[in-house]
Amino acid sequence: MKWARLASMSLFTTLVAACGAPPPPAPAATKEDAQQAAKQAAQQTVFGDSVKAMDKARAVEDVAAQRQRELQQAVEQAEGK
């Protein structure tokens, strides 16, 4: 009877010790970090090439918009506005 009590106490102690929760994942530091993580996750899927193409298109669009603003400012200065 003594060995049954010892065995059950050992089993109980082992089970209680094993029930510890894993540490929570670290939260994303900034919004940019979260966006980078999402991009990396998307690049590892079948949409990776499409994501790269869209990012490149957005970069080209930004450059074109900047050139358009500069040209508009030059035209306004030339007209005397």
Secondary structure, 3 states (H helix, E strand, C coil): CHHHHHHHHHHHHHHHHHCCCCCCCCCCCCHHHHHHHHHHHHHCCCCHHHHHHHHHHHHHHHHHHHHHHHHHHHHHHHHCC
